C-alpha cells in the first residue's frame, strides 16, 4: 500500500488489496478442494478395503459353514449305516450265535455249553 499515516488509502490501494484477497481466496479454495479430494480418495480407498475385508470374511464363514455341513453329513451317514447294519444283521447274528460260540470253544479247547 502506498498510504502513509497521514494519507487515506486510495481507490487503487483498495482495489489492489481486494485483488490480493481474491487471489488468496482462490488459492485457499484450490487448496481446500485438493485436501477434500485427497480425503475423499483416502476414504474411498478405506471403504473399498473394508468391503474386501468383509467379503473375505464372509467367504471364510461360508467355507466354515459348508465344511461343518459336510462333516455333519458324514457323521449322519455313519450313524445311519451303523443303525441299519445293526437292524439288518442282528437276526443273522442271533441265528449264528450258537454256532460261533461252539467254534470259539473248540478253538480254545474247552467244551461248548449245551
C-alpha positions as CSV (number, residue, x, y, z in Angstrom):
1,X,0.0,0.0,0.0
2,X,1.2,3.5,-0.7
3,X,-0.6,5.1,2.1
4,X,1.2,6.8,5.0
5,X,-0.2,7.6,8.4
6,X,-1.4,10.9,7.2
7,X,-2.9,9.7,3.9
8,X,-6.1,7.8,3.4
9,X,-5.9,4.8,1.1
10,X,-6.7,5.5,-2.5
11,X,-9.1,3.5,-4.6
12,X,-6.2,1.9,-6.4
13,X,-4.8,0.7,-3.0
14,X,-8.2,-0.7,-2.1
15,X,-8.6,-2.4,-5.5
16,X,-5.1,-3.9,-5.1
17,X,-6.0,-5.2,-1.6
18,X,-9.2,-6.7,-3.0
19,X,-7.3,-8.2,-5.8
20,X,-4.8,-9.8,-3.4
21,X,-7.6,-11.0,-1.1
22,X,-9.3,-12.5,-4.2
23,X,-6.1,-14.3,-5.2
24,X,-5.6,-15.6,-1.7
25,X,-9.2,-16.7,-1.5
26,X,-8.9,-18.6,-4.8
27,X,-5.7,-20.2,-3.6
28,X,-7.4,-21.2,-0.4
29,X,-10.3,-22.7,-2.3
30,X,-7.9,-24.7,-4.5
31,X,-6.0,-25.9,-1.5
32,X,-9.3,-26.9,0.2
33,X,-10.5,-28.6,-2.9
34,X,-7.2,-30.6,-3.1
35,X,-7.4,-31.6,0.5
36,X,-11.1,-32.6,0.2
37,X,-10.3,-34.6,-3.0
38,X,-7.4,-36.3,-1.2
39,X,-9.7,-37.0,1.8
40,X,-12.3,-38.4,-0.5
41,X,-9.8,-40.6,-2.2
42,X,-8.5,-41.8,1.2
43,X,-12.0,-42.6,2.4
44,X,-12.9,-44.3,-0.8
45,X,-9.8,-46.5,-0.5
46,X,-10.5,-47.3,3.1
47,X,-14.1,-48.2,2.2
48,X,-13.0,-50.4,-0.6
49,X,-10.5,-52.1,1.7
50,X,-13.3,-52.6,4.3
51,X,-15.5,-54.1,1.6
52,X,-12.8,-56.5,0.5
53,X,-12.1,-57.5,4.1
54,X,-15.8,-58.1,4.7
55,X,-16.1,-60.1,1.5
56,X,-13.2,-62.2,2.5
57,X,-14.6,-62.8,6.0
58,X,-18.0,-63.8,4.5
59,X,-16.2,-66.3,2.3
60,X,-14.3,-67.7,5.2
61,X,-17.6,-68.1,7.2
62,X,-19.3,-69.6,4.2
63,X,-16.4,-72.1,3.9
64,X,-16.6,-72.9,7.6
65,X,-20.4,-73.4,7.3
66,X,-20.1,-75.7,4.3
67,X,-17.3,-77.7,5.9
68,X,-19.4,-78.1,9.1
69,X,-22.3,-79.2,6.9
70,X,-20.1,-81.8,5.1
71,X,-18.8,-83.1,8.5
72,X,-22.3,-83.4,9.8
73,X,-23.4,-85.2,6.7
74,X,-20.5,-87.7,7.1
75,X,-21.5,-88.3,10.7
76,X,-25.1,-88.7,9.9
77,X,-24.3,-91.2,7.2
78,X,-22.1,-93.2,9.6
79,X,-24.9,-93.3,12.2
80,X,-27.5,-94.3,9.6
81,X,-25.3,-97.1,8.2
82,X,-24.4,-98.4,11.6
83,X,-28.0,-98.4,12.8
84,X,-29.1,-100.1,9.5
85,X,-26.4,-102.7,9.9
86,X,-27.4,-103.5,13.4
87,X,-31.1,-103.8,12.4
88,X,-30.3,-106.0,9.4
89,X,-27.6,-108.1,10.9
90,X,-28.9,-108.7,14.4
91,X,-31.3,-111.5,13.4
92,X,-28.4,-113.1,11.4
93,X,-26.0,-112.8,14.3
94,X,-28.6,-114.2,16.7
95,X,-29.1,-117.3,14.5
96,X,-25.4,-117.9,14.2
97,X,-24.5,-117.1,17.8
98,X,-24.6,-120.8,19.0
99,X,-22.5,-121.9,16.0
100,X,-20.0,-119.1,16.6
101,X,-19.9,-120.0,20.3
102,X,-19.1,-123.6,19.7
103,X,-16.4,-122.8,17.1
104,X,-14.7,-120.4,19.5
105,X,-15.0,-123.0,22.3
106,X,-13.4,-125.7,20.1
107,X,-10.6,-123.2,19.1
108,X,-9.9,-122.5,22.8
109,X,-10.1,-126.2,23.7
110,X,-13.0,-126.0,26.1
111,X,-16.3,-127.8,26.0
112,X,-19.1,-125.9,24.5
113,X,-22.1,-125.4,26.8
114,X,-25.1,-127.4,25.7
